[in-house]
Amino acid sequence: MKIEKNAPAQPCMPMQDSLGRFFSPISGFTKYEYVVLEIYKILLKDTLNDSSVETNAMNGAIFFADYYFKKLNQLEDEKENISTIIQ
């Protein structure tokens, strides 16, 4: 099963409008954006307000998020390839 990084990070709660119809509001961050934000916060934690540091931190966060999802999908692929022995 592939991990979809563009899927919503948090579940959407259905809402009801004034006419009684149900709808799903905008979900917010994708899983990818959420992971990038979390990594970015960690990378910026101990830095000063320097624009070059912020740019490098964002590039680093994107790099690590790409690596994170690549590894997750590799692990999911490995799980599917394990054969089950039935006795």
C-alpha positions in Angstrom: 0.0 0.0 0.0 1.5 3.3 -1.0 1.5 6.2 1.4 -0.1 9.1 -0.3 1.7 12.2 0.8 -0.9 14.5 -0.8 -3.7 13.0 1.3 -5.1 15.2 4.2 -2.9 15.1 7.3 -5.9 15.3 9.7 -9.4 13.8 9.0 -12.2 16.1 7.8 -15.2 16.3 10.0 -18.4 16.5 7.9 -20.5 19.6 8.6 -24.2 20.4 7.9 -25.3 23.6 6.2 -28.5 25.5 7.0 -30.5 23.4 4.5 -29.5 20.1 6.2 -27.0 19.1 3.5 -23.7 17.5 4.6 -20.4 18.7 3.2 -16.7 18.3 4.0 -14.8 21.5 4.6 -11.3 22.1 3.3 -9.0 19.6 5.0 -6.0 21.9 5.6 -2.4 20.6 5.4 -1.5 17.6 3.4 0.6 14.9 5.0 3.6 16.2 3.1 3.1 19.8 4.2 2.6 18.7 7.8 5.8 16.7 7.9 7.8 19.6 6.3 6.4 22.0 8.8 7.3 19.8 11.8 10.9 19.3 10.5 11.2 23.0 9.7 10.2 23.9 13.3 12.9 21.7 14.6 15.6 23.1 12.3 14.7 26.7 13.2 14.4 26.1 16.9 18.0 27.2 17.8 18.7 29.7 14.9 18.6 33.5 14.8 16.3 35.5 12.6 18.6 35.3 9.5 16.9 34.9 6.1 19.6 32.7 4.7 19.3 30.3 7.7 15.5 30.2 7.2 15.9 29.4 3.5 18.4 26.6 4.3 16.2 25.3 7.0 13.2 25.1 4.6 15.3 23.4 1.9 16.5 20.9 4.6 13.0 20.3 5.8 11.8 19.5 2.2 14.8 17.2 1.7 14.2 15.3 4.9 10.4 15.1 4.2 11.1 13.6 0.7 13.4 11.1 2.3 10.9 10.3 5.0 8.1 9.5 2.5 10.5 7.5 0.3 11.5 5.4 3.2 7.9 4.9 4.4 6.9 3.7 0.9 9.9 1.3 0.8 8.8 -0.2 4.1 5.3 -0.6 2.9 6.5 -2.3 -0.3 8.6 -4.7 1.8 5.6 -5.6 4.0 3.6 -6.6 0.9 6.5 -8.8 -0.4 6.7 -10.9 2.8 5.1 -14.3 2.1 3.0 -15.9 4.7 3.5 -19.6 5.5 0.3 -21.4 6.2 0.7 -24.7 8.0 
